[in-house]
Amino acid sequence: MEILWTKQAEDSFNKTIDYLLEKWTLKEANNFIDIVDHTIFQISNNPELFKISIFDVESREAVITNQTSLFYRIVNAQTIEIEYFWNNYRNPNHLEKSVKDS
């Protein structure tokens, strides 16, 4: 299964890592990366594993940590697109706008 990352996914992932390195430690940042890698591995093996997003029925949402969710889209039987990472403490109205803009 091919896994593609959108520019928004790369940017939001990198911002999350930057935040973890600024406020926490390298250990927490590496732990987050490991959880993301494992979640993407799970998605590649079972694309429909996670729930459909309430903001966009073509997207699915995987909770990475209590603070962060990963949104992805099943493009076709061979391709998954990682759309973005979301801080779950942000206003959900901003998420809906972000989904519509992508």
C-alpha positions, -999 to 999 in steps of 0.1 A, spaced: 0 0 0 14 34 -10 12 61 17 13 97 5 16 127 27 0 161 18 20 193 24 -5 201 52 2 167 68 40 173 66 36 208 80 13 199 109 34 168 118 66 189 119 48 216 140 38 189 165 74 176 167 87 211 171 63 217 199 72 185 217 109 194 214 103 229 227 80 220 256 90 184 264 120 163 255 135 143 227 121 111 243 85 124 240 91 135 204 105 101 195 76 84 213 52 104 192 70 95 160 69 58 169 31 60 176 25 78 143 46 51 124 27 23 141 -7 39 134 3 44 97 14 8 96 -20 -2 110 -38 19 84 -18 4 56 -28 -31 67 -65 -21 73 -75 12 58 -110 12 72 -97 5 108 -105 40 121 -137 59 122 -151 82 94 -146 118 102 -176 138 112 -162 167 93 -157 150 59 -171 116 51 -142 109 27 -117 111 56 -110 90 86 -97 100 120 -71 81 140 -64 93 175 -27 93 180 -26 107 215 -52 125 237 -38 157 222 -34 147 185 -54 130 158 -43 120 123 -67 124 94 -63 103 63 -82 95 31 -84 62 12 -76 73 -23 -80 38 -39 -73 2 -32 -35 9 -34 -31 44 -19 -37 61 14 -32 99 17 -22 113 51 -41 146 51 -31 164 84 -25 161 121 -48 180 144 -44 192 180 -76 179 197 -76 209 220 -81 234 192 -116 247 183 -133 221 162 -148 249 140 -112 255 128 -109 219 119 -140 220 98 -127 250 79 -93 233 75 -109 203 60 -129 224 35 -97 243 25 -76 211 18 
